[in-house]
Amino acid sequence: MWRAVGATFAFVFMAIVVVPALVVGGALGPGAMPPGSAGLTGEGPAIRVRHDPGGKVELMALEDYVKGVVAAEMPANFELEALKAQAVVARTLAVRRIRALGGAGLPDDPSADVSTDPAKGQAWASVEELRQRWGAVNFNAYWGKISRAVEETKRMIITYDGLPIDAQFHSTSAGPTENSEDVWSEKVPYLRSVQCDWDQESPHYSSTARLTYGKIEAKIPGTSPLAAYAKTSQGKPIEVLERTASGRVKSVRVGTKTLRGIDFRLALGLKSANFTVSFQGDEAVFQVKGYGHGVGLCQYGANGLAKLGRTYQDIIKHYYTGVAIQKIFGE
């Protein structure tokens, strides 16, 4: 997920989105900007999408891009209000990246705003890919549902102090969400830990991972031989040293080496940094809770809230502290 937006973005966004919107009473009126200017098409904002692998850059309407993101990032059988929340999150992150609005764009390609590679931001899937994934029987129902979620939240984004937020999200929290500073060091006022009690139906709520000491040493260079370390008076080859307020591992000792919990989790491919560890023979056994970094919106929690009758606005304002939801670029 993307982490920063510069001062240029703030200035441009305020100048061409917020200020004109105020002039026309809360939304940019039709025809206020000619198609193609400031990242606009006749249908609203446009975004330059690089298709990876391959590298082809395509200009598409923002709302079409958001449909592909929602379909790729959230199960289509989720409740409509959860899909709406994901649509607003996806649109917010995209707006932060549009260069024509002052966003940073794709760091390694000045011709593109975003990539379809999830490692570079948000996943995206084409209609053809989705037809193959879902099959002919489900395609029309699922695509219609996702299209409705996007269309019924059209041009809505999440803001804090008038600017689009860094709308982080993850699959499954399995308890409280995480404070931003416990993952990326920076304390972000709207990315605060909140309770999440609605994701128990997630298939990722709990998991077990078993790794031999040899595999751990290969993935974390510089650790002492763990099997030998386990036989010394030092005791445990791996030991949790500190946890964050939400219960995730903040620091962990591996042999004689100390790592941040998030770095340890990523190195070993654990689903989250909320884990306990035990030892059997030459293996470390990890009992893991949740899936993802734990910051921001919990997707399975959002679906659980939607099942309880909460709206997408309720869901967004639960997971992001002190934010507003507002429309950009017209009716």
N, C-alpha and C positions, 0 to 999 in steps of 0.2 A: 504494500500500500504506500501511497505517496505521503510525504511528511511535511513539506514546507511550501509556502507561497510568499513571494517577495513583495516589496513595497510597490513595485511597478504594477503588479496585478491589482493590488488594493486601489491604487489611483485610477487605473483604467476601468475596473469594474464599477467603482463608485461613479465615475464620470459618464459611462455609457449605459449603465443599467439602473442604478439606484436613483440618481438625480433626475434623469428623464422620467422615470416611473413616478416620482413624486409630483412632477409637473402635470402629469395626466391623471393624477388621483390614485396612484397605487399600482399602475401597470403601464407599460409602454404601449401606446396606441397603435393600431394598424397603420402601416405606412409611415411611421415616425422615422424609420431608417430604410433606405433602399435595399432591396435584396442583394446579398453579397457583401455588404459593408459590415465591418466589425464582427465578422463571423456569422452573419445572418443569411438565411435563405428566405424564400417566400413563406416557408413553414416555421420560421424562427431560427434559433441558433444552429450553426453548422459546426461539424467537427471533422478534423482530418485524422483518419484511422489507418494505422499501418497494420496490414495483415501479416502476422508472423506464424510460422516461418514463411519466407518468401520475400517480404519487404515491400509489397505493393501498397501504395498509399491511396486511399479512397476518401473523397469528400462526401459526407452523408449528413442528413438531417439529424440533429441531436436526438430527437425522440425515437428515430429508427435505431440509432446506436444503443440507446437505453434499453429498448426491447431485447436486443441481442445480449446485453449484459445481464439483465434480470434472468433470462432463460438459461444462461450459462452459470450464474452464481447461486441461484436458489431453486430448489425442487419445484417443478410446476404444479405439483399436487398440494402445495401449501395453500393456506387460506388467502383469499383475495386481499385482505387488509395487510397481511405480511408481505405479499408481493408488491403492494403499493408502497410500503415503507422501503423495500429494497429498491424500487424504482426511483424514489426521491434521493436515496443515498447514492445510487449510481449516477444520477444526473448531477448531483452536487459535486461529486468527485470529478466528473467530466468537465464541468464548468470551470473548476479550478485549474484545469490543464489547457484550456483553449487559448492558444497564443494571441488570437485576435482580441481576446478580452484581457490580455496582460498576463495570462498564465504562463507557466514554465514550459509547457509543451513536453514532448518526449526528449529526455536529456541527450540521447545519442543520435537524434535525427531532427534537424531543423525543419524538415518538410512535414512533420507529423505532430499531432497533439497527444495521441495515445497509441498504444499497441494492443493487439488482441492477446498478447502473451500475458497470462496472469501474474507471472513473476515481475512484470513491469508495471502492474496496476490492476486492472480488472479483466476478468475473463470475458470473452465475447464469442457468440456462436451465430452462424448464418442460418437462414431459413432452411437451406439444403441440409446442413449438419443436423439441425433439430429434427427435421423430417426423418432422417436416418436413425437418430437417437431414440426418438419417441415412438416411431412406427406410424403407419398410416392410420391406424385405429385411433390413436391418442392425439395425433398432431393437431387436428382442427380444434379440439376442445382445449388443449394446453396453450396453443398459440393464441387462440381467442381470449383466453383468460389473462395471459400476460399482456396482450395488447390492451385489454381493458384496464389493467392495473396502471399501465403507462399513460394511456389516454386520460384516465380519470384523475391523474396527478400531473397533467401536462404543464411543463415549465415551472413546477414547484421545486424549490431547493431549500436546504437547511442553512440558516445563517446564524452567526454570533457577532454582535456589534456591527451588523449590516453586511458582513462578508461571508461567502460560502465557507463552511467548516471542512476540516479534514475528517470526513465521515467514515472513520474506521469501522470495520465490521469483522465478525468471525462466525464460525459455525455454531459452537456449543460452549457455553460458559461453565456449566456444571457447578453453579454457585455464583458468588458475586463476580461482576466484571472487574477488569483491572484498571488501575490508574495509569495514565499515559507515561508518567515518569518512571514507572517500574519496568517499562519495556524499552522506551526510547530516550530516557533521561529528561526530556522536556515536559514540564508540567503544563498541560493544556486545560483551561478552565471548563470546557464542555466535555472533556474525556475523563470523567470521574468514575470511580467505582460505584456501581449501584447493584442492588439485589436482583437476582435472576432466578426465579423458582419455577419456570415454565418450560424448561427444555428437557425434561426427563424422558421424553419419547425419542430423543435423538439416538441414532445408532452409535454415536460417538460419545455418549455420556460417560462411559467408562470403557477402558481397554487395557490389555496387558501386552507388554513387549519384553521379550527375552533376548539378551545379547551376551555373547561370550566375552570374557575379559579381552581376548585377542581382538575382537571386532571393535570394542570400545577404544582400545589403544590405537588401532588403525585410524579411527575417526577423530581422535583427539591426540594429535602428536604431542610428545613431550611429557606424557604421563609416565610414572614409574610402572614397572611390571606389576599389574594389579593382583595376579595370583600370588606372587611372592609377598606383596604388601599385606594381603589378607592373612598371611601366616605369622606376621610380626606382632609385637605387642601393641602396635598402632591400631590394630583391629580392622575396622571396616574399610574395604578398598574404595568405596564411594559413600560420602556422607553429606546430607543436606545440612548446610550451615545456618541459613536464614530464609524465612519466608516473607512474602509481601503481605499487606493487610488482607488481601483477598484469599490468601492461602497458597499462592503459587510460589515455586522455589525462586528465591532471589539470588542465592549463591550456593555453590555446591563444590565440595572437594572431591577430586578424582585422583587417587593416589596422593601425590604431594602437590598437585596443581589445583588452584582455585579458579572456578569459572562462574560467570553470570548464569543464572538459571536458564534464561532465554537462549543464550549461546549453546549451553549444554543440550537443551531440548532440540535445537535445530541441527546440531552436529550429529546427534543420534537418531534423528527422525522421529522423535516422540510426538504424539498428537498435541500435547500441551506441556507447559511447565508446571502443571499441578500434578505432582507424582510423589509416590513413596517408592523406596527401593529395598529389596531383600536379596539374599544370596543363596544360590543352590549350586553346589559343585563349583564349576568354573564359569557360572553364569550370574549375571545381575538380572533380577526380575523386577520390572517397573509396572506398578499399578497406576494407571493414568486416568485423570478425570478431565473431560472436555476435549475440545478440538479448536486450535487456533491460538492467537496471542491474547485473546480475552478482552481486548479494548473495544469500546463502542457497542454497536448493535450486535446482539446475539441472534442469529437467524432462527434457530429452533425456539429460542425464547420468544421471539417476535411472533412465530406461528402459534405458540401456546397462548400468548396474550390475545391474538386474533380469535382463537377458539373461544375465549372468554367474552368476546364481544367488543374488544377494544379497537378503536380506529387506528389508521396508520399514523395520524397525528399523535394519538396517545402513545403509541409504540415509540415513535421517534423521540418524543419529549421525555419518555422514561429513560431511554438509553443515552441520550445526549443532554447534559445539564445546561439549563438556562438558554436554550436555543429558540429561534423563531423559524417558522415555515412561511416562505413568501414566494410569490410568482415573479418571474422575470420575463421580459419581452412580450408584452401584450396579452390579449385575452385568450 
